[in-house]
Structures are given as C-alpha cells and as structure tokens.
Amino acid sequence: MIPKDVAKKQVDSLKARTGTTTFFNRLLEAPDLEQFIKNNADEMQMPSFCEYISKLCIKLGEVPEHIIRRANIERSYGHQIFRGSRNPSRDTVLQLAFGFGADVDEAQELLKYAGKNALYPRVKRDAVLIYCLRDHFTIVETQRVLHEMELPLLGTGRIK
C-alpha cells in the first residue's frame, strides 16, 4: 500500500492534469509529434489500476477492506487487486465501482484505468448498470435488477 502522504500528493497531481479535451486539442495542433510526446511525458503517464484505486481510497477516507466487502468480492481476491498481483475483469471493476459508491462518471474512470471497455447505454446490461449507478443502488440491489431483467449478474457471467 502507498503511504498516505504520498498517495494524497499523487491524487492532487491527478487533479492538476490538463483536461482531456484540452490535451487532445494540443495534440492535434502540435507541429511535431516527437516534441509533443517529449514535452508532455508526465501527463501521458497513467497510474496502474491498483495505484488508482488505492489513491481513491485515501481520497475518500476509506480502507480497501470496506470497498471489497461492499463490492461483494471475495476478500483475498480483492486484496490481490489492490496490491496489483491480480488484474480484475470488467465485471469486477464494476463491482468495485459499486463498492466505492461511484456514480456513472466515476465508474467510467475506474473502467478506463483498468483498461476495460466503458459502459455503453445501447447494451441492455450496461444500460441497467448505468441506471443503478446513477441511482446509487447497492451491489445487492443491482444484482436483483439484473436478475429480474434476466441478464447476467455481475461477477458470475450468468443469470442466477
């Protein structure tokens, strides 16, 4: 785990980064690609998923154990994700989003840092998840809605 003071500085540095749209426009306007990459190397670095979620815990004043429990993820597997020794599936990232009490935008950020596909509202299951995130459903409430809609539950790949 990253020391609290170091993680807080890293969270603050994430906030200080240039907005994506501005950064994208700078790239499009750059006359020299190599120079752009050299000048912006620091902003092009993304923390690993485990670093990101550890920083998020500190920012929220949470401990991983509580997030893992609320996400309904097996305890040892959850801690392996936080340590970076296991890479989560898309469903596990979404479970963590519910564990963090994330809204839709925050869930999309978690998916981005994990290198997973964003939620897409034209996919029925994703639409249900977006709805549940928007209304701050718990993981149990979300699983109930998925079950009622006869869609695969999070973390199982199947309907229960």
N, C-alpha and C positions, 0 to 999 in steps of 0.2 A: 504494500500500500504506500502511496505517495505521502510524505509528511504534509500535514495540514497547511502550513505556511507556504510551502512550495506550490501545492495544488491551488491555493487561493490566488497566488500570483499568475498561475497558468490560466485559471478561469478568467481573471481580469484581462490577460493578454488576448484571450479569445474574443472578448467584448470589444477590444481596441482594434481588431482587424477591420480592414476595409470591407464594406458591404459587397456582396457577391455581384450585384448588378454593376456597381462602380468598377470593381475589379475586372469584370468581363469586358466592359467598355474600354478600359485601359488596355486590355489585351488586344482588342480589335483595332485600336488606334496606334498600337506600338509599331514603329517602323522596323525594328529589329527584334526578332523572336528571342535570340540568344541573350541579348542585353536585357530584355524584359524579364526573362527567367532568372538571370543573374541578380537583377535589381530587386526582384520580388520573391526570392527563395524562401525567406522566413514566412511570408504569408501563404506560400504554397504547401507548407507542411501541415498535415492534419494529424492530430494525436491519434494513437491507436484507440480502438473501441474501449479497451479496459481502462486506459487513461481517461478517456472522455467520461465514462460512467462513474469512475472514482472521483473526478473533479465535480461532476454533477451532484454526487452525494454530499460532498463538502459544501458546495454552494447551497444546497437545500437543508443542510444540517441533519442529514440522515446517515445511517450506517447501512452497509450492504446487506446485513442480515435482515433488516426490516423490509428492504426493497425486494429481496429474494422471496421472503415469506408472502408479501402482498402479491407478488407476481405468480405465486403458486408454482415455483420452480424448485426442483429437488435441491436441497441445501448444498451438498458438496459440489454439484454441477454448477450452481450459481456462483459459489466462491471461486471455482476454476475460471469462470468467465471474468469475474472481477480481477483475478490475478493475471489473466491473459493466457492461461495454459489451455483454454478451450475457446473455440470460435462458435458463437451462437448461430442457430438457424434464424431465418426471418421470423418464424413464429416465436422463438424465444426472445428475440429483440422486442417484438410486440408485447409479449408477456411482461418484459421489463418496463416497457412504456406504461403499462397499467400499474405495475409495482411502484413506479415513480409518480403516479398520478398525473401523467403527462396529458397535455391537450394534443390536438391533431398536429400542430406545427412542431411541437417537441418530439412527438413520435416520429415524424418525418426526419427530424435531425438525428435521432437515435439510429434510424434505418440507414441514413446517409453515412454516419460514422462507422457503422458495422459493414458497410459495403453491400447493403441489401436493397432490393427494389422498393421504391416508395409505394405508399398506399395509393391505389388508383380507383376513383369513385365509379368507374364503369364495370368494375369487377364486383359482383354481388357480395362476396365475403368481405372484401375490402370496404365496400360501402357500409356494411354493418359495423365493421371495426371503427371506421371514421365516425359514424353516428355515436357509438358507445364512448369513444374518446372525447368527442365534443361534449357529451352529457356527463362526463366523469363517472362512468359506470365502473364498478369493481371488476376484477377478472371473473369472479363467480357470476355476476350479473351478465357479463359479456358472453360467457360460455353458455348461459341459459338462452340468451337471444340466438346465438349461433345454432344451438340445438333445436330451438323452436322453428328456425328457418331451414332446418335440415342441411346445415353447412358444416364443414369440418371444424372441430373445436381447435382452439389454439394449443399447440404443443402435442397434439395427437395425430394429426393428419387424417383423422376420421371423425365421423359423427358418433356420438355416444347416446 
